């Protein structure tokens, strides 16, 4: 584990190393453990200040922050995610899976919560003590050894929020139906030599009114890079009755996009300590206060 953490430190930028050095010491390192187990972590983050979710050397990413929390707590050193979000994109219910230290000696290869789990490490509290408040572990769930947050996921849900700027919603809804009928999304993604197949199946694509806001609700098993933001860019043009070319589709702003949920064939049963819930509630109250302050603007 020490060698893994050393390599991780070498990959950090100067600013990241400084932030680690000046972070208050947390004595949460795990020394007394009996085994390892596979768990699912549910977490949220505000992506505005980060260079995306994926781990990258010399960048401040959500993935780097979470990996650092795993390493500094000595709980584990690897994690995989249900999705991948770009710089500026946020997540409400992202799922990660990782192999971590456990207090239990047996019966961890399961999806059900048992009485034994009350004696387990408080994974959410431990990891949150190493994470900034704009990245929060919301809970952890017992899962079987073969579970993968990425490969076990059968549907990913994104929402793109926007205001009504005089849109023609009838034409936008017609385009949503066309998106569902499409198979090849070559015109709606960032191209790469590594991508051999641009075919995807969109399960749902519709515009939903949410109080004074609207959002594009789009669901699929998998998405191409920038696919959701390019789809909304086209919807925005159609809603404004502006001309555009499918051979030169632009990309909408990342800040309005959120990874909303990951769906699995098995229900994941999450455990969460009250302290973690309290932080989440404080953030929700703060956001509601801001909404009330600016609702007439």
C-alpha positions in Angstrom: 0.0 0.0 0.0 2.9 2.4 0.8 4.3 2.0 -2.7 0.9 2.6 -4.3 0.4 5.8 -2.2 3.9 7.0 -3.1 3.2 6.7 -6.8 -0.1 8.5 -6.3 1.8 11.4 -4.6 4.2 11.6 -7.5 1.3 12.1 -9.9 -0.1 15.1 -8.1 0.5 18.7 -9.1 2.2 21.2 -6.8 -1.2 22.8 -5.7 -2.6 19.3 -5.0 0.4 18.4 -2.8 0.1 21.7 -0.9 -3.6 21.1 -0.2 -2.7 17.7 1.2 0.0 19.1 3.4 -2.2 21.8 4.9 -5.2 19.5 5.4 -5.9 18.9 9.1 -4.7 15.5 10.3 -7.3 12.8 10.5 -6.5 9.8 12.6 -8.9 7.4 10.8 -6.3 5.0 9.4 -7.5 1.4 9.4 -5.2 -0.9 11.3 -7.5 -3.5 12.8 -9.3 -5.4 10.0 -10.1 -9.0 9.3 -10.6 -9.3 5.6 -11.5 -7.4 2.3 -14.9 -7.0 0.8 -16.5 -5.5 -2.3 -18.7 -2.5 -1.7 -20.7 0.0 -3.7 -20.3 3.7 -2.8 -23.0 6.2 -3.6 -21.7 9.8 -3.9 -22.5 13.2 -5.2 -20.3 16.1 -6.3 -20.4 19.6 -7.7 -18.2 19.4 -10.8 -17.7 23.1 -11.3 -14.2 23.3 -9.7 -12.9 19.9 -11.0 -11.4 18.6 -14.3 -14.0 15.8 -14.5 -14.4 12.5 -12.7 -11.7 10.3 -14.2 -8.3 10.1 -12.6 -5.6 12.2 -14.4 -2.1 13.1 -13.4 -1.5 16.7 -12.6 -5.2 17.6 -12.6 -7.7 18.2 -9.8 -10.3 15.6 -10.6 -13.1 14.0 -8.5 -11.5 10.6 -9.1 -8.1 11.8 -7.8 -9.8 13.1 -4.7 -11.6 9.9 -4.0 -8.6 7.7 -4.7 -6.6 9.9 -2.3 -9.2 9.4 0.4 -9.0 5.7 -0.1 -5.2 5.7 0.1 -4.9 8.1 3.1 -7.5 6.2 5.1 -5.7 2.9 4.0 -9.2 1.4 3.2 -8.2 0.6 -0.4 -6.5 1.8 -3.6 -8.8 1.2 -6.6 -12.3 2.2 -7.6 -14.4 2.0 -10.8 -17.4 4.2 -11.6 -20.8 3.8 -13.2 -20.2 6.7 -15.5 -17.7 9.3 -16.6 -18.3 13.1 -16.4 -16.4 15.9 -18.0 -15.0 19.0 -16.4 -17.8 21.1 -14.9 -20.4 18.3 -14.9 -21.9 17.3 -11.6 -23.4 14.1 -10.2 -26.3 13.4 -7.8 -26.1 9.6 -7.4 -22.9 8.4 -8.9 -22.0 4.8 -8.0 -18.4 3.5 -7.5 -17.3 0.0 -6.5 -14.1 -0.9 -4.7 -12.5 -3.6 -2.7 -11.9 -2.3 0.9 -10.8 -3.5 4.3 -13.5 -5.1 6.5 -14.0 -5.9 10.1 -16.0 -9.0 9.2 -14.5 -12.4 8.7 -17.1 -14.0 6.5 -20.5 -13.6 4.8 -19.6 -10.5 2.8 -20.4 -11.9 -0.7 -24.0 -10.6 -0.7 -26.4 -7.8 -1.6 -28.5 -7.9 1.5 -27.8 -5.9 4.7 -27.4 -8.1 7.7 -26.9 -7.5 11.4 -23.1 -8.0 10.8 -23.0 -4.8 8.9 -23.7 -2.8 12.0 -20.2 -3.7 13.2 -18.6 -2.8 9.8 -16.4 0.3 9.3 -18.3 3.5 8.7 -17.0 3.8 5.1 -18.9 7.0 4.3 -17.8 8.9 7.4 -14.1 7.7 7.1 -13.9 8.7 3.4 -15.8 12.0 3.9 -13.2 13.1 6.5 -10.7 13.2 3.7 -12.9 14.8 1.1 -14.0 18.4 0.5 -17.7 19.3 1.1 -18.5 19.5 -2.6 -17.7 15.7 -2.9 -19.8 13.6 -0.5 -20.1 9.9 0.1 -23.8 9.4 0.6 -23.7 5.8 1.7 -22.3 2.3 1.0 -24.0 -0.9 0.1 -22.9 -4.6 0.4 -22.5 -6.2 -3.0 -21.3 -9.6 -4.3 -17.7 -10.0 -5.3 -18.5 -9.9 -9.1 -20.4 -6.6 -8.9 -18.9 -3.8 -10.9 -20.3 -0.3 -10.8 -19.4 0.1 -14.5 -20.1 -3.3 -16.1 -23.1 -4.3 -14.0 -24.9 -1.1 -14.8 -27.9 -1.5 -17.2 -28.9 2.1 -17.5 -27.4 5.5 -16.9 -29.6 8.6 -16.4 -28.5 12.2 -17.2 -30.4 15.4 -16.8 -29.6 18.7 -18.5 -31.3 21.7 -16.8 -32.4 24.9 -18.6 -34.8 27.8 -18.5 -37.6 28.4 -21.1 -36.1 31.1 -23.4 -39.1 31.2 -25.7 -38.5 27.7 -27.0 -40.8 25.9 -29.4 -41.3 22.8 -27.2 -43.5 21.1 -29.8 -40.5 20.9 -32.2 -38.1 20.0 -29.4 -40.3 17.1 -28.4 -40.5 15.9 -32.0 -36.7 15.9 -32.1 -36.6 13.9 -28.8 -38.6 11.2 -30.5 -36.2 11.2 -33.4 -33.3 10.8 -31.0 -34.9 7.7 -29.6 -35.3 6.2 -33.1 -31.6 6.9 -34.0 -29.1 4.1 -33.9 -25.9 5.8 -35.1 -24.8 8.8 -33.0 -21.7 9.8 -35.0 -22.9 13.4 -35.4 -23.7 13.6 -31.6 -20.3 12.9 -30.0 -16.7 13.7 -29.8 -14.8 11.5 -32.3 -11.9 9.3 -31.5 -9.7 6.8 -33.2 -10.4 4.4 -30.3 -14.1 4.3 -31.0 -15.0 1.7 -33.5 -18.8 1.7 -33.0 -20.9 4.8 -32.8 -24.2 2.9 -32.4 -26.2 3.4 -29.2 -29.7 2.8 -28.0 -31.5 5.7 -26.2 -34.2 4.3 -23.9 -35.7 7.7 -23.1 -35.4 11.3 -24.2 -37.9 13.8 -23.1 -38.3 17.3 -21.8 -39.7 17.6 -18.2 -41.0 20.7 -16.4 -39.6 21.1 -12.9 -41.1 24.1 -11.2 -39.6 27.1 -13.0 -37.0 25.0 -14.7 -37.0 22.4 -17.4 -34.6 19.5 -17.9 -33.8 17.0 -20.6 -34.3 13.5 -19.2 -32.1 11.1 -21.2 -31.5 7.5 -20.5 -29.4 4.7 -22.1 -27.2 1.8 -21.2 -24.2 3.7 -22.4 -23.3 7.1 -23.9 -20.6 8.4 -26.2 -18.3 11.2 -25.1 -20.1 14.6 -25.1 -23.2 12.8 -26.5 -25.8 14.4 -24.0 -24.4 17.9 -24.3 -24.4 17.7 -28.1 -27.9 16.4 -28.2 -29.1 19.3 -26.1 -27.2 21.7 -28.3 -29.3 20.5 -31.2 -32.5 20.7 -29.2 -31.6 24.2 -28.2 -31.2 25.2 -31.9 -34.5 23.5 -32.9 -36.3 25.2 -30.0 -35.1 28.6 -31.1 -35.8 27.8 -34.8 -32.2 28.4 -35.7 -30.4 26.7 -38.6 -27.5 24.4 -38.0 -25.6 21.6 -39.7 -25.5 18.0 -38.4 -22.0 17.8 -39.7 -20.9 20.5 -37.4 -22.9 20.0 -34.1 -21.7 22.2 -31.3 -21.7 21.4 -27.5 -23.7 22.9 -24.7 -22.3 24.2 -21.4 -21.2 21.5 -18.9 -22.5 23.2 -15.7 -26.1 22.5 -16.5 -25.6 18.7 -16.9 -25.8 16.2 -14.0 -25.3 12.5 -13.9 -28.6 11.7 -12.1 -28.6 7.9 -11.4 -27.2 4.5 -12.3 -29.6 1.5 -12.6 -28.7 -2.1 -11.8 -30.6 -5.4 -12.2 -30.1 -5.9 -8.4 -31.4 -3.4 -5.9 -28.5 -1.9 -3.9 -29.2 -1.4 -0.2 -27.3 1.6 1.1 -26.2 2.3 4.7 -25.4 5.8 5.9 -24.4 7.3 9.2 -26.4 10.3 10.5 -23.4 12.6 10.5 -23.0 12.1 6.7 -26.8 12.7 6.3 -26.5 16.0 8.3 -23.8 17.4 6.0 -26.0 16.5 3.0 -29.0 18.2 4.7 -27.0 21.4 5.3 -26.0 21.6 1.7 -29.6 21.1 0.6 -30.8 23.9 3.0 -28.0 26.2 1.7 -29.1 25.6 -1.9 -32.7 26.2 -1.1 -31.9 29.5 0.6 -30.0 30.5 -2.5 -32.9 29.5 -4.7 -35.3 31.6 -2.6 -32.9 34.6 -2.6 -32.6 34.6 -6.4 -36.0 33.3 -7.5 -37.2 36.7 -8.6 -34.0 37.6 -10.5 
